[in-house]
Amino acid sequence: MASILEDFRHEVTSVLGAKNSNLIRTHDKNFGSTGDFSFPRLDNKKVWGHPGDLSENDLEDALKKVESMKILRLSHGEKSVYLWIDRQCAFRKYFSSNFPLKKESQLESNHVVNIEDSDKKDLTCERVNIYSDMLQKMLSKVSGGDSTLKFEVGTKKVLDKSDDVRYISVGPVLGQNGKKESTSLDEFFRKVYDALESQDCERRDESENESDREARLRALTKAQIHFMLTSSVPSAQVKLDLTGRSAVFLLYNCARIVQILYSFEESVRDGVYPPINEENVDFGLLDTQEEWELFFVYILPYTDVLQEAVHMGKLHKLPLHLIGLSNCLSRYYSRVKILRDPLPSLVPTLHARIQFIKHIHAIILDGLDVMGLQPLNKL
């Protein structure tokens, strides 16, 4: 299924009489000054060739035909035309369409073949294993059971390439000395675990029992290793870095959503807030810059990220997308108070924000599942 973003780019491309939707650039920042999308001015002969039937003056009327997302306004810059989307309409359309995250279909296990030596236990082999498992999960979500998609994943260079099988080459994991890391997975797991445990002593909840703490630290350790090994282009070398904490940050942000949702439900039970009627939630009330960034940069393109990973071999885009989402979510927490006073005028916006972060939580859980990881349910 095509995403709203993909539909929009194709519609605008069609209106412009172009063949390449890549000319429609999707922005991820500076929305106020440069809009949400842009494309080269129509008088740029180097890009468009000979002038078509559409003039700059007729452009605004022509773009009103675009249905996937309503264009609020456009601006002609020196080199580009900038488009601003009607945000309220975009929010309402996406959520009213009730796009669930695609459920996994049953695919044969031979769609992804790991051609590495299964007896190896080093970090390079583990990197291949993680990518193989990720790809199998992604295939089940985006291919719709397409039996023609078959992959081989490994570190060896394949000279005799088959048209029926796509090969994904995985680069080695290097140590601090720049040479291939010989440390076993178990040894490295313990090294990362010990580093996290040392830092955890400063912030842990004293009431947490030891078994729960160990389970939490093991989940954080596994996540940190997976993100460390997969956040680079698969074919590139990876140099180990024990200072990064992006995965830990993501899991704690995920737990923070759970905490907010629990506090809301508890307040509903206590009669502080009215319960949510999901049919009446107005997502058009989401009006902050942070909400638009979360929606436009991370929610809308999520299915595109999975598609790109499968069809172009860019498996690293998923962990990077989740890290970006986590960072944006942290800024949202710091600037927007979700659980506000229960005034009748504020409750509709509060309900919209609760449903909004529920959807973000679902995307994070789905992404973690693809990566073979478990979330944290409490800080």
N, C-alpha and C positions, 0 to 999 in steps of 0.2 A: 504494500500500500504506500502510495506516495504521501509525503508529509505536506503540511500546509505551506512550508517554505519552498519546497520543490515545486508545488503547484503554482505558487505565486511567481517564481522565477520563470517558469515556462509560459505563463500567461503574459507577463510583461515582454518576454522575448518575442512571443507571437505578435503582440500589438506593435512592437518596433520593427517587425519584419525581419528579425535576425534569426540565425540558425543556432547560435551558441549561447546557451543560458548562462555560461560562465561570465558573460559580459555584465550580468546583473550581480553587483557586489553586495553581500550581506555584511552589515557593520556589527561590531561587538563593543563599541565604545563611542563616546562623543555624539550621542544621539541628538542632543539639543542643537548642535551646530551643523552636523553633516547628515542628519536624518538616519533612517533605518536601512535604507538601500541607496545605491547610486549606480549610474551607468554613464559611459562617455557621452558627451554632447553629440547630437545628431549631425552637426556640421563638421565632425571629426572624420575627414575622408580616409585617413589612415586606418581607422577602425571599421567604419561602415562602408567604405568604398564609395560608389556613386550614390548620390542622394536618392532616397526613396520617395514614396508618395506622401509620407508624413513629415510635416514641418514642425519646427519648435513651437509655433503658435497653436497648432492643432493637438499638441502632445497631451495637454491636460485633459481635454475632452476624450481623447482616445483611451487614456489610462483609466477613465471611469468605467470602462467595460470589464476591468479586472475584478473578479468575484471572490477569489480565495481569501484576500485581505483587502479591505477598503483603504484606498489611499486618501489621506486627509489633505495633504498639500504637497506641492513640489517646488523646487527652487533651481534656477539655472545658474550654476557656478561658472567659473572661467573655463574649466575643462570637463566638468561633470554635471549631471542632473541629479539632484538629491530628492529622495522620496521619504515622506513621513507617513507612517501607518496610523489609522484610527485605532488607538490602543483599546478603548472600551469595546469596540466591535471585535477586535482580535481576541481579547480575553473571552468574551462571551461566546464567540464562535467555537473556539477551541474546546472550552469546557462543556458547552451545550452539546457538542458532537459526541461527547463521552468516549473519547478515544482511550480504550484501556491499553495498557502495555501488553503487547502481543504475547499470548500464551504459547508455551513451547509445543511444537508439533513433534510427533514421533519420527525421528530420522534414523536410518540405519547407522550403526556405530562405525562403519567403514568410510563415512564421508570425510573424516579427518584421520590421517594415518601419521603417527609419530614414528619416524624412521631412525630415531636415535637408539643407541644401545641401552636397553632397559635396565641393565645391571649397574650402570653408572649412577653414582649418587652425588656428583659434583653440582655446582651452582649453574653451570652452563646447561647441563642436562635438565635441571629443574626449570630453567627458563624456557626450554623447549616444551617441557611438560605443561607448564602454565599456559603458554600460548596455544598449545593443542587443545587443551580443555576449554579455554576461552572461545576459540574458533568454533568448536562443536556447539557450544551454548548459543553463540551468535547465529550460527546457521539455523538452529531450530527456531529462532525468533524472527528472522528476516527473510528466509528463503521460501517459506510456505510449503516446505516439503519438496523443494526442487531437487530431484534426484541427480541432476546433471552437475551439481556443484560438488567437486571432490578436491581434496587438498592433501598435500604431504608437507610435513613440518620437520625441519632438521637443520643441522649445522653444515652438512656436506653440500658442495656445489654440484648441482645436477646438470650434466651436459646434454643428455638425451631427454629433452622436455617433451611431454605429451600434451596434445591439445585437450585431452579429457581431464587432466590433472593439473592443478595449479600448485606450484611449489613455493613455500615461504621459507626463506633462508634466515636462520637465527644466528646472530653474532655471539662471540664468546663473552664470558664475564671475566673482567680483569681485576686483579688486586691493586693495592696502592702502589706497587712497584711497576705497574703497567703490563705485567705478564699475566697469562691465564691463571685465574684463581684455582688453587688446588684444594682449598678448604672444603670439607664435606658439608652437605646441607645441614646435617645435625649440629655440627660444630658452629656453623654460622648462625643457625637459629639460636643457639645458646648465647652467642656473643651479643646478638641484637636483644634477646630477652633480658640479659643482665644489664644492658645499657638502659632499657626502658624501666626495669625494676628499680635501678638506682635513682632515676628521675622521679619515679612514682612515689617514692618515700616522702617527697615534699608535699604532694597534693592528694594523697589517698584519703578516703573516708575511713576514719578509725573504726567505724562500726562494721565495715565490710569484713566478712570472714575470709580465712586464708584460701579456702577452695575456690570461692568466687573471685578472689583477687588473682589467683593463678590462672583461672579460666579467662579472665579479662586480659591479662598480660599476654597469654598465649594467642588470643585472638588479635591483639594489637601487633604482636611480633609477626605473625603470619601475614597480616595485611601489609606491614611495612616492607617485608621481603618481597611480596608479590608486586607491590607498586614500584619498588626499587628495580626489579628485574624487567618490568614491562612498560615503563613510562618513556622508553626510547624506541626509535624505529627498530623493528625486529632485526633487521640485518646489521644494525650498528653494534659496535662493542659497548659494553656497559662496565663502567668503573665503579666499584663499590664505594658507597658513601654512607657512613653510619650517622651522619649529622642530620639528615633529612627526617622530617616528621609529618610529611603531608598526609600519609595514610592515617596516622594517629589523629591528626586534626580532623580528618573526614569522619572517622568513626565517632569522635566525641561530638561533632556537629550533628550527626545522625541521632545520637543519644539525646541531644538537647531538644530535637524535635519531639521525640517520644515524651520527654519531660513536660514540654509545653502542652502537648495533646492530653496527657494524663491530668495536668492541672486544670485544663478546660473541662474535661469530662467530670472531674471531681466537683468543680464549681457548678456544673449543670445539675448534678445530683443534690447539691446543697441549695439549689434554687437561686444561685447568684446570676447565672446566665440562662436564657431560654435555650432549649435544644435546637439543633440545626435541622431545618427542613431542606433537604438537599435539592428538591425541585425548585425552591425559591431563592437559592443563593445567587446573588448578583455579582459576578466576577468583574463586572465593569467598574466596581467600586475600588478595585486595586489601582491606586493612582500615584504611587511613589516611583521614583527613578529606579530604586533598587528592585522593586517588584517587576518593572518592565525588563530590567537586565536579566533577572532570574528567568523570566518567561521567554524572552526573545533569544537570549544567548544560550540557555541551558535546557529549558523544557521543550521548546519547539524543535530544536535540532537533534534531540536525543535519538530518534529513530534513524536520522541521517547518519549519525556517528556509527551506529551499528551496521548500517548498509555500507558505508565507506570502509569499515574495517573488513567486512567480508569480501566485497567486490574489488577493493584496491589494496588489500593486505595491510591496511593501516591500523593494526590491532592496538597500537600504543595510544590511539586517539581516545579510547574509552577511559583509561586511568587519568589521562590529562583532562578530559571533560569533567570527570568526577572531582578532581582536585580544584578546577576552576569553579565548579558549582559550590564546593565547600567554602572557598574563599569569599565568593559573592554572598553566600548565605550568612557568613560571619559578619560581613558588613551590614547586611539586612538586620540581623539581631541587634547590632549596636545602634542603629538609627531608627528602627521602627518598633514600637511597643505593640505586641500582638494582643495580649490580654489586658484590655483597657477597662475603664470604669463601665459598669453595665447600664449606661444611659441608653434609652430607646433609640436615640439618633446615632449611636455608635455601634449598636449590636449588628446591623447588617454588614458593616465593614469588617467587624470582628469575625463574623461567620465566614465571610469570603476569605479572610486571611487564614483561618483554621483549615478550610478546605484546600487552600493554596499550598500550605506547608505539608498537608497530608499527601498531596500529589507529588511534591518534591521528595518526600520521604519514600514514596513508592518507586520513584526513579532511582534514588540512591540504592534502595534494596535490590532493585533489578540489576543495576550495574555491579553491585557487590556479588550478587549471585553468579553473574557471568564470569567474574574473576575468581569464583570459588571461595568467597569469603563470607563470614558471618558478621552482622552488625552488633553494636552494643545497644542495650536497651536502657542503660542508666549511666550517668557520669561517674 
